[in-house]
Amino acid sequence: MTSEMSHAGPPQMAKAPLGGSEVHAVTSVGAEIFLAEPRGFCAGVDRAIDIVEHALTKFGRPIYVRHEIVHNTYVVNDLKEKGAIFIEELADVPPGATLIFSAHGVSRAIQDEAERRGFRIFDATCPLVSKVHVELAKLHKEGYEFIMIGHKGHPEVEGTMGQLDSGIHLVEDVEDVVKVQPGQTELLAVVTQTTLSVDDAAEIVAAVKARFPQVREPKQQDICYATQNRQDAVKLMSPLVDVVIVVGSPTSSNSNRLRELADRLGTPAYMVDSATDLDPAWFEGAQKVGLTAGASAPDVLVQEVIARLRALGAVSVRTLDGIQETIKFPLPKGLKLDTL
């Protein structure tokens, strides 16, 4: 998007209609919106949503999805309207139904149970999460134990740790590293949740290496390219603006990390699920507003936030320079619509 420049007159307190309500302009004269680049959907999220939509087209409604396909309220509600049913327990899926695993991945136990129940299964696990699962299986056969860096209770962590029956130990912070007690330390490897803060993960890995000098690090960084790119874009944008808005749902790990990162860099930052969550008080006197979106947040929500900010007094939009992502992951076999 090219910069849209316009000139503002005196401070505006005129009421601007938005969604049937009235708001007062509260940003500074000439306030500008800075858009982070990249932002929003990553290749893994695009693929996961495409899998559900292709399955609905090919097999008809309903399609069952274990857990939210991605952690975004808008996306989940949109797919519900199209015929997707989101479940947590496989017992809630009728025999012979089509079942999709979410982008976060599932444990071996869930995979085995789904196969025993005879569902038609499509796996929407992000290929970058699957890469971690493959590495776990390979090293486990060689006798390795694992330290996993991640957030307890997150579905990706549960799915990754559930690839093994034992020998994988979760640490959430540096303090946990001191407490972890692997059965042996000669063959010990580190894996990480893909949506962590890059800086936090590096700090924890350093603590693990200090305690277990022989630990094996991943051949490539487990934190995915999209997570890294969006965090790098926030690092670039934050010093340039007065306040940062992150579009993302509360359950989205990578979106939460973006807000935390901007805040850590000294810029007030807020996360919103939609434009209706914006509080005009956040923008009192702001001349530059930074805007980004987590990897599971669709661009339609970003555009709605821009419209709301314009109603509050912003007069121009500029997209910052950043990495252009071109990665695209293929759909699983059996979902190509030309095979109907």
C-alpha positions in Angstrom: 0.0 0.0 0.0 1.4 3.4 -0.9 1.3 6.2 1.6 -2.0 8.1 1.6 -1.1 11.7 2.6 -3.6 14.4 3.4 -3.5 17.7 5.2 -5.4 18.3 8.4 -7.0 21.5 9.4 -7.6 22.7 13.0 -8.2 20.1 15.7 -11.4 18.3 14.9 -14.0 17.6 17.5 -16.8 17.0 15.0 -18.7 13.8 15.5 -18.0 11.0 13.0 -20.5 8.2 12.4 -19.2 4.7 12.8 -21.4 1.6 12.9 -24.4 3.6 13.9 -22.7 5.3 16.8 -20.9 8.6 17.2 -17.3 9.1 18.3 -15.2 12.2 19.0 -11.9 12.7 17.2 -9.2 12.4 19.9 -5.9 11.9 18.0 -3.5 14.7 17.2 -3.9 16.9 14.1 -2.4 15.0 11.1 -2.2 11.7 13.0 -0.7 9.0 10.8 -1.2 5.2 10.9 2.0 3.1 10.4 1.3 -0.4 9.1 3.9 -3.1 10.0 5.1 -5.3 7.2 4.6 -8.2 7.3 1.5 -8.6 9.4 -1.5 -10.9 9.5 -2.0 -14.4 8.0 1.0 -16.6 7.5 1.3 -19.6 5.1 0.4 -22.1 7.8 -2.8 -20.3 8.7 -3.8 -19.8 5.1 -3.3 -23.5 4.5 -5.4 -24.5 7.6 -8.3 -22.3 6.6 -8.1 -23.6 3.0 -8.3 -27.2 4.3 -11.5 -26.6 6.2 -13.1 -24.6 3.3 -12.0 -27.2 0.7 -13.4 -30.0 2.9 -16.7 -28.2 3.2 -16.9 -27.8 -0.5 -15.9 -31.3 -1.3 -17.7 -33.3 1.4 -20.5 -30.9 2.5 -21.4 -29.7 5.9 -20.8 -30.5 8.7 -17.0 -30.8 8.9 -15.6 -31.4 12.4 -12.5 -29.7 13.5 -10.6 -30.6 16.7 -9.9 -27.4 18.5 -10.1 -24.0 16.9 -8.5 -24.3 13.5 -6.5 -21.2 14.3 -6.7 -18.9 17.3 -8.9 -16.1 15.9 -12.5 -15.4 16.9 -13.5 -14.0 13.5 -12.0 -16.9 11.5 -13.7 -19.5 13.8 -17.1 -17.8 13.6 -16.9 -17.5 9.9 -16.1 -21.2 9.4 -18.9 -22.1 11.9 -21.4 -20.2 9.6 -20.1 -22.2 6.6 -20.7 -25.5 8.4 -17.6 -26.3 10.5 -18.2 -27.7 14.0 -15.4 -27.2 16.5 -14.9 -29.9 19.1 -12.4 -30.9 21.8 -13.4 -34.5 22.4 -13.4 -37.1 19.6 -16.5 -38.7 21.2 -18.5 -35.7 19.9 -17.7 -36.6 16.3 -20.2 -39.1 14.7 -18.9 -42.3 13.0 -17.8 -41.8 9.4 -17.5 -38.0 9.7 -14.8 -35.9 8.2 -12.4 -34.6 10.9 -9.7 -32.0 10.6 -6.8 -31.5 13.1 -6.1 -27.8 13.9 -3.0 -25.9 12.8 -1.5 -26.4 16.2 -1.0 -30.2 15.9 -2.3 -33.1 18.1 -0.7 -35.8 20.2 -0.1 -39.3 19.0 -2.9 -40.5 21.3 -5.4 -38.2 19.5 -4.2 -39.3 16.1 -4.5 -43.0 17.1 -7.9 -42.6 18.6 -9.2 -40.8 15.5 -7.9 -43.6 13.2 -9.5 -46.2 15.4 -12.9 -44.4 15.2 -12.7 -44.5 11.4 -13.0 -40.8 10.6 -12.0 -39.3 7.3 -9.0 -37.3 8.6 -7.2 -34.3 7.2 -4.3 -32.9 9.1 -4.1 -29.0 9.1 -1.0 -29.0 11.4 1.3 -26.3 10.3 4.2 -27.9 8.4 6.6 -26.0 10.6 5.1 -27.6 13.7 5.2 -31.0 11.9 8.9 -30.4 11.3 9.4 -30.2 15.1 7.4 -33.5 15.5 9.6 -35.2 12.9 12.8 -34.1 14.6 11.5 -35.3 17.9 10.7 -38.8 16.5 14.1 -39.0 14.8 16.1 -38.1 17.9 13.9 -40.1 20.2 14.9 -43.2 18.3 18.6 -42.2 18.9 17.9 -42.2 22.7 17.5 -38.4 23.2 15.5 -36.7 25.9 14.1 -33.3 25.3 13.6 -29.9 27.0 10.7 -28.1 25.4 10.4 -24.4 25.7 6.8 -23.3 25.5 3.6 -22.3 27.3 1.9 -24.9 29.4 -1.6 -25.7 28.2 -1.1 -24.3 24.7 -2.4 -26.8 22.1 0.8 -26.8 20.1 2.8 -27.6 23.3 0.3 -30.4 24.2 0.5 -31.8 20.7 4.3 -31.7 20.5 4.9 -33.2 24.0 2.2 -35.8 23.1 4.4 -37.1 20.4 6.3 -39.1 23.1 5.2 -41.1 26.0 8.1 -39.9 28.2 11.4 -38.1 28.1 10.2 -34.6 27.2 10.3 -31.8 29.9 8.5 -28.5 29.6 10.1 -25.2 30.7 8.3 -21.9 30.5 11.0 -19.5 31.7 14.6 -19.4 33.0 13.5 -20.3 36.5 12.1 -23.6 35.2 15.4 -24.5 33.7 16.9 -24.9 37.2 14.1 -27.2 38.3 14.0 -29.6 35.3 15.4 -33.1 36.0 16.0 -35.1 32.9 16.8 -38.8 33.3 20.2 -38.4 31.6 22.1 -35.5 30.1 24.4 -37.1 27.6 21.7 -37.1 24.9 19.6 -34.0 25.5 18.0 -31.8 22.9 16.0 -28.5 22.9 12.8 -27.9 21.0 10.5 -24.8 21.1 7.0 -23.8 20.5 6.9 -22.1 17.2 5.1 -18.9 18.3 7.3 -17.7 21.2 9.0 -14.4 21.6 12.3 -14.8 19.8 14.2 -12.9 22.5 12.6 -14.8 25.4 13.3 -18.1 23.7 17.0 -17.1 23.2 17.3 -16.2 26.9 15.9 -19.6 28.0 18.0 -21.5 25.5 21.1 -19.7 26.9 20.1 -20.8 30.4 19.6 -24.4 29.2 23.0 -24.4 27.6 24.6 -23.0 30.7 23.2 -25.8 32.8 23.6 -28.6 30.1 26.6 -27.6 28.0 26.2 -30.7 25.8 22.6 -30.0 24.9 21.7 -30.2 21.2 20.0 -27.2 19.7 17.6 -27.5 16.7 19.4 -27.6 13.3 17.2 -24.6 12.4 15.3 -22.3 14.7 12.0 -23.8 15.7 10.3 -20.4 16.0 8.7 -20.0 12.6 9.7 -17.5 10.0 6.3 -15.7 10.2 6.6 -15.3 14.0 10.1 -13.9 13.6 9.2 -11.6 10.7 6.3 -10.1 12.6 8.4 -9.5 15.7 11.1 -7.9 13.6 8.5 -5.6 12.0 7.3 -4.5 15.5 10.9 -3.9 16.6 11.3 -1.6 13.5 7.9 0.1 14.0 7.7 0.7 17.8 10.3 3.4 18.0 8.6 5.4 15.3 5.1 5.6 16.9 3.3 6.8 20.0 1.1 3.7 20.5 0.9 0.2 19.0 -2.2 -1.7 18.2 -2.0 -5.5 17.7 -5.0 -7.2 16.0 -5.4 -10.6 17.4 -7.5 -12.8 19.7 -6.6 -13.3 23.4 -5.9 -17.0 22.7 -3.3 -16.2 20.0 0.2 -16.8 21.4 2.0 -15.0 18.6 -0.3 -12.0 18.8 0.3 -11.7 22.6 4.0 -11.8 22.0 3.8 -8.9 19.5 2.0 -6.7 22.1 4.5 -7.7 24.8 7.4 -6.9 22.5 6.2 -3.4 21.7 5.5 -2.7 25.4 9.0 -4.0 26.3 10.4 -1.6 23.8 8.8 1.3 25.6 5.8 1.9 23.4 2.3 1.6 24.9 0.7 -1.4 23.2 -2.8 -2.8 23.2 -4.3 -6.0 21.6 -7.8 -6.0 20.1 -9.9 -8.8 18.8 -11.8 -6.3 16.5 -12.2 -2.6 15.9 -15.0 -2.4 18.6 -12.3 -3.1 21.3 -10.5 0.2 20.5 -10.6 2.7 23.4 -10.3 6.3 22.2 -8.4 7.2 25.4 -5.4 5.2 24.1 -4.9 7.7 21.4 -5.1 11.0 23.3 -2.5 13.2 21.7 -1.0 10.5 19.6 0.6 11.7 16.3 1.7 8.3 15.0 -0.2 5.0 15.6 1.5 1.7 14.8 -0.7 -1.2 13.6 0.1 -4.8 13.1 -1.7 -8.2 13.3 -0.9 -11.6 14.5 -0.4 -14.5 12.1 -4.0 -15.8 12.6 -5.7 -12.4 12.2 -7.3 -11.7 8.8 -6.7 -8.4 6.9 -10.4 -7.5 7.0 -10.0 -6.9 10.8 -7.0 -4.6 10.1 -9.0 -2.6 7.6 -11.8 -2.2 10.1 -9.3 -0.9 12.7 -8.0 1.6 10.1 -11.5 2.8 9.5 -12.1 3.2 13.2 -8.8 5.1 13.7 -9.8 7.4 10.8 -13.1 8.1 12.6 -11.1 9.0 15.6 -9.0 11.5 13.7 -6.2 9.7 11.9 -5.7 11.2 8.4 -3.2 9.1 6.6 -1.8 5.5 6.3 1.7 4.5 5.5 3.0 0.9 5.1 6.5 0.5 6.4 9.1 -1.4 4.4 9.5 -5.1 5.4 10.0 -8.6 4.2 7.6 -9.9 1.5 6.5 -13.4 2.4 6.0 -15.7 -0.6 5.9 -19.2 1.1 2.8 -21.3 0.4 2.2 -24.8 1.7 0.3 -27.4 -0.3 -3.0 -28.9 0.7 -3.2 -32.6 1.9 -3.9 -35.2 -0.7 -7.6 -35.7 -1.3 -8.7 -32.1 -1.0 -8.1 -30.8 -4.5 -11.5 -29.6 -5.7 -10.8 -30.6 -9.4 -11.0 -34.3 -8.2 -14.7 -33.9 -7.4 
